[in-house]
Amino acid sequence: MGNSGKKTIEVGILLAPSISFELEGNYGAYSGCFTATAESGQVRFQDKVRNRFVFEPQDHSTSFVLKDVVIGIDFHWERREDQRFRGSLVLISENNMIRAVNVLPLEDYLVSVIASEMSATSTLEYLKAHAVISRSWLLSQIEKRQGIAQQQQEVCPSEVRTDQEWIKWWDREDHTLFDVCADDHCQRYQGITRPSQSIDNVTQAVNQTAGEVLTYEGKICDARFSKCCGGIMERFSTSWEPAEHPYLQGKYDGESLPDEVPFPDLTDPVQAEIWIRSAPPAFCNTADNEVLSQVLNTYGQETKGFYRWEVAYTFEELSDLIKRRIGVDFGLVQELIPLERGASGRICRLKIVG
């Protein structure tokens, strides 16, 4: 059991040069629509300029709305929407911009996460399973962050560069002004924007699993999750940081493979190509709309063919994409050469020839 009952969580929602928001209900001296702007490394709100502004609700029925929140950052379904939140709103200066942070009870945060990550109308047992997984992940990240702060150093380096190779781990330790962000980089958190009847269903799941977490050898599990693995789940050490967790290893995503489909070694390039060019049975290999509606929210269901897919780029488009994503200009990319694959067949070391 985890100690999450009265714990609060700080969630980074939005980073922008200016932020428009609406305070609905009793926020002390403020109510109505406002815009804060970044000014000389600080935040301007009305006639005041500070590093930080805090808007505290006076009762639980109070809420605030953030305008034009970006969701699905850098994904093909990226979009903007207005989102409503309970709890406190904090505006902080960050890199000559403004960061909007929502401070709220951890268990309230989980209700929104589950309604944002999957369909809030899913069956109760699905929602309860997600509640335990999300709570486990969150508490493990908070523990890790506290450990890093106490040691005053990272548990492992997030980046290693040589003349010939660049190794970078895109985990979540770069969040220093808040605990977690609100997008897929951490866990989707979209406030109380979803319909109230759906939230009631999710609230029941969170309440019935209150404080429950996954543990391994007495420690809370760093419970990562995804909606589709391509048939074989990936090891933690390939995806997140160079550390092994026995509970996050390469396993088949199903009860058992058919006799005619042997368990592949997808670190081998030949076997990986055979696996990727086929579509072996797996839990996530489904086009069943009833199943998908249980797992995915509405915009998640817009994506078709997520188990196997392909996309075509020109050399110019690919070169520009790589430059924008990793900040290295290789010129016109001539070749991409896989050097190493993980247990799922995903490339973890790639040679780029420009």
C-alpha positions in Angstrom: 0.0 0.0 0.0 1.3 3.5 -0.9 0.9 6.6 1.3 -1.0 8.8 -1.2 -4.1 9.7 0.8 -3.3 13.4 1.7 -0.4 13.9 -0.6 -0.5 16.8 -3.1 1.0 16.8 -6.6 2.3 19.7 -8.7 1.5 19.2 -12.4 3.0 21.3 -15.2 0.2 22.1 -17.6 1.3 24.7 -20.1 4.4 26.8 -21.1 3.8 29.9 -23.2 4.8 33.5 -23.6 1.3 34.5 -22.4 -1.4 32.5 -20.7 -5.1 33.3 -20.7 -7.2 31.8 -17.9 -10.6 32.1 -16.1 -11.1 31.8 -12.4 -14.6 30.6 -11.6 -15.8 30.7 -8.1 -14.1 31.9 -5.0 -10.3 32.6 -5.5 -10.1 35.2 -2.8 -9.6 38.6 -4.4 -9.8 37.4 -8.0 -12.6 36.1 -10.2 -13.1 36.3 -14.0 -11.0 36.2 -17.1 -7.3 37.3 -17.1 -4.1 37.1 -19.1 -0.6 36.9 -17.7 2.4 37.7 -19.8 6.1 37.0 -19.6 8.2 40.2 -19.0 11.9 40.4 -18.5 12.2 37.0 -17.0 9.2 37.4 -14.7 5.4 37.2 -14.9 3.2 40.2 -15.3 -0.3 39.9 -13.9 -2.4 43.1 -14.0 -0.1 45.8 -12.5 2.2 43.4 -10.7 5.5 41.8 -11.9 6.8 38.8 -9.9 8.5 35.4 -10.4 5.4 33.6 -9.2 1.7 34.1 -8.7 -0.5 31.6 -6.7 -4.3 31.5 -7.0 -5.8 29.4 -4.1 -9.4 28.1 -4.2 -11.5 28.8 -1.2 -13.7 25.7 -1.6 -13.8 22.5 -3.6 -16.5 23.6 -6.0 -14.1 26.3 -7.4 -12.3 25.7 -10.7 -10.2 27.5 -13.2 -10.0 27.2 -17.0 -6.7 27.4 -19.0 -7.1 28.5 -22.6 -5.3 26.8 -25.6 -3.6 24.0 -23.7 -1.5 21.9 -26.1 -2.1 18.1 -25.8 -0.3 15.3 -27.7 2.8 17.5 -28.0 4.9 16.4 -31.0 2.4 13.5 -31.8 0.4 13.3 -35.0 -2.8 14.1 -33.1 -1.4 17.3 -31.4 -4.2 19.8 -30.8 -5.2 22.6 -28.5 -8.2 22.7 -26.2 -9.5 24.7 -23.2 -9.2 22.7 -20.0 -10.8 23.0 -16.6 -9.1 22.2 -13.4 -9.7 22.1 -9.6 -7.1 23.0 -7.1 -4.6 25.8 -7.1 -3.2 27.6 -10.2 0.4 28.7 -10.0 2.1 30.8 -12.6 5.9 30.6 -12.6 8.6 32.3 -14.7 10.5 29.7 -16.7 13.1 30.5 -19.4 11.5 33.9 -20.3 8.1 32.2 -20.6 5.3 31.4 -18.2 4.6 27.9 -16.8 1.1 27.1 -15.5 1.1 24.6 -12.7 -1.9 22.9 -11.1 -1.5 21.9 -7.4 -4.1 19.3 -6.2 -4.5 16.2 -4.1 -2.8 13.2 -5.6 -5.9 11.0 -5.7 -7.9 13.7 -7.5 -5.0 13.9 -10.1 -5.4 10.2 -10.7 -9.1 10.5 -11.5 -8.2 12.9 -14.3 -5.2 10.8 -15.5 -7.3 7.7 -16.0 -10.1 9.7 -17.8 -7.4 11.2 -20.0 -5.3 8.2 -20.8 -8.1 5.7 -21.6 -11.8 5.7 -22.1 -13.5 7.0 -18.9 -16.6 4.9 -19.8 -14.6 1.6 -19.7 -15.5 -1.2 -17.3 -14.8 -0.7 -13.6 -12.1 -3.4 -13.4 -10.1 -1.9 -16.3 -10.3 1.5 -14.6 -9.2 0.0 -11.3 -6.2 -1.7 -12.9 -5.2 1.6 -14.5 -5.6 3.4 -11.1 -3.1 1.1 -9.5 -0.6 1.3 -12.4 -0.8 5.1 -12.6 -0.5 5.6 -8.8 2.5 3.2 -8.7 4.3 5.1 -11.5 3.6 8.5 -10.0 4.8 7.6 -6.4 7.9 5.9 -7.8 8.8 9.1 -9.7 8.3 11.2 -6.6 10.5 8.9 -4.7 13.2 9.0 -7.4 13.1 12.8 -7.6 13.5 13.0 -3.8 16.4 10.6 -4.0 18.1 12.6 -6.7 17.7 15.8 -4.7 19.1 14.3 -1.6 22.2 12.9 -3.5 22.5 16.2 -5.4 23.2 14.2 -8.5 21.4 12.1 -11.1 21.0 8.4 -10.6 22.4 7.9 -14.1 23.5 10.4 -16.7 20.8 11.6 -19.0 23.2 12.3 -21.9 26.6 10.9 -23.1 28.4 12.5 -26.1 31.5 11.4 -27.9 32.8 12.4 -31.4 31.0 9.4 -32.9 28.0 8.8 -30.7 25.3 10.6 -28.8 23.3 8.7 -26.1 20.3 10.5 -24.6 17.7 9.2 -22.2 14.4 11.1 -22.5 12.9 10.5 -19.1 11.2 12.9 -16.8 14.0 14.2 -14.5 14.2 17.4 -16.4 11.1 18.6 -14.6 12.5 20.8 -11.8 9.6 23.3 -11.2 6.9 20.6 -10.7 6.5 16.9 -10.1 5.2 15.7 -13.5 3.9 17.2 -16.7 0.4 16.9 -18.1 1.2 15.2 -21.5 2.4 11.8 -22.8 5.9 12.6 -21.7 4.7 11.7 -18.2 1.0 10.8 -17.9 -1.9 12.5 -19.7 -3.7 14.9 -17.3 -6.5 17.0 -18.7 -8.3 18.2 -15.6 -12.0 17.9 -15.2 -12.7 18.6 -18.9 -14.4 15.2 -19.5 -18.2 14.6 -18.9 -19.2 14.4 -15.2 -20.8 11.0 -15.6 -17.6 9.5 -16.9 -15.6 11.1 -14.1 -18.0 9.6 -11.5 -17.1 6.1 -12.9 -13.4 6.8 -12.7 -13.7 8.3 -9.2 -15.2 5.0 -8.1 -12.3 3.1 -9.5 -9.8 5.4 -7.7 -11.6 5.2 -4.4 -11.9 1.4 -4.5 -8.1 1.1 -5.0 -7.1 4.0 -2.7 -3.5 3.7 -1.7 -2.9 0.5 -3.7 0.4 0.2 -5.6 2.5 -2.4 -7.3 5.6 -3.4 -5.4 8.7 -5.5 -6.1 11.0 -6.6 -3.2 9.4 -4.0 -1.0 9.8 -1.0 -3.4 7.1 0.7 -5.5 7.3 -0.4 -9.1 8.2 2.1 -11.8 5.1 1.0 -13.7 5.5 2.2 -17.3 2.7 1.5 -19.7 1.7 1.9 -23.3 -1.3 1.2 -25.4 0.5 -0.8 -28.1 3.8 -2.6 -28.0 3.8 -4.2 -31.5 3.6 -7.7 -30.0 6.6 -7.9 -27.7 7.0 -5.6 -24.7 10.3 -3.7 -24.3 12.8 -3.8 -21.5 13.0 -0.8 -19.1 16.7 -0.5 -19.7 16.2 0.0 -23.5 13.5 2.6 -23.2 14.0 4.8 -20.1 17.4 4.7 -18.5 20.3 2.2 -18.2 18.8 0.3 -15.2 17.2 -3.1 -15.1 13.8 -3.9 -13.5 12.9 -7.6 -13.5 9.2 -6.7 -13.7 9.7 -4.8 -17.0 11.2 -7.2 -19.4 10.7 -8.3 -23.0 7.6 -10.5 -23.0 5.0 -11.6 -25.5 1.8 -9.4 -25.4 -0.7 -12.3 -25.2 -1.4 -15.5 -23.4 0.7 -17.7 -25.6 2.0 -17.6 -29.2 0.5 -20.1 -31.7 2.6 -23.2 -32.2 3.6 -22.1 -35.7 4.9 -18.7 -34.3 8.1 -19.3 -32.2 9.1 -16.6 -29.7 11.5 -14.4 -31.7 14.8 -12.9 -30.7 14.1 -9.4 -32.1 17.6 -8.2 -31.2 18.6 -10.2 -34.3 18.1 -8.1 -37.4 16.8 -10.9 -39.6 14.2 -12.1 -37.0 13.2 -8.5 -36.3 12.5 -7.8 -40.0 10.4 -11.0 -40.3 8.4 -10.0 -37.2 7.9 -6.4 -38.2 6.8 -7.2 -41.8 4.2 -9.6 -40.4 1.4 -9.1 -38.0 1.5 -11.9 -35.4 -1.5 -12.2 -33.0 -1.2 -10.1 -29.8 -3.6 -8.4 -27.4 -2.8 -5.0 -29.0 -3.3 -6.4 -32.6 -7.0 -5.8 -32.7 -9.4 -3.8 -34.9 -12.4 -4.7 -32.6 -14.1 -1.4 -32.1 -15.7 -2.7 -28.9 -12.3 -3.5 -27.4 -10.8 -0.2 -28.7 -13.6 1.9 -27.2 -12.8 0.3 -23.8 -9.1 1.2 -24.0 -8.9 4.4 -26.0 -10.5 7.8 -25.5 -12.2 9.5 -28.5 -9.2 11.1 -30.1 -7.1 7.9 -29.5 -9.6 6.1 -31.7 -8.9 8.4 -34.6 -5.6 6.5 -35.3 -6.1 3.5 -37.4 -3.6 0.7 -38.0 -1.5 1.4 -34.9 -0.2 -2.2 -34.6 1.6 -2.1 -37.9 2.0 1.1 -39.9 4.3 2.9 -42.3 5.0 6.5 -43.4 7.0 7.8 -46.3 9.4 10.8 -46.2 11.5 12.4 -48.9 15.2 12.8 -48.0 14.7 16.5 -47.4 11.7 15.9 -45.1 13.6 13.2 -43.1 16.7 15.4 -42.8 14.6 18.3 -41.5 12.7 16.0 -39.1 15.9 14.7 -37.5 17.4 18.2 -37.2 14.3 19.5 -35.5 13.9 16.5 -33.1 17.5 16.1 -31.9 19.0 19.4 -32.7 21.9 18.0 -34.9 22.3 19.0 -38.5 23.5 16.1 -40.6 22.9 17.9 -43.9 21.0 15.7 -46.3 20.6 12.3 -44.7 21.7 9.5 -47.0 21.2 6.4 -44.9 19.8 5.2 -41.6 21.5 2.0 -40.3 20.2 0.1 -37.3 23.0 -0.9 -35.0 21.1 -2.4 -32.1 17.6 -3.4 -31.3 15.8 -4.0 -28.0 13.7 -7.0 -27.0 10.6 -5.6 -28.9 12.6 -5.0 -32.1 12.7 -1.3 -31.6 15.9 0.4 -32.7 17.9 1.7 -29.7 21.1 2.6 -31.5 21.0 4.1 -35.0 23.7 5.3 -37.3 22.8 8.3 -39.3 24.8 9.0 -42.5 24.6 12.5 -43.8 
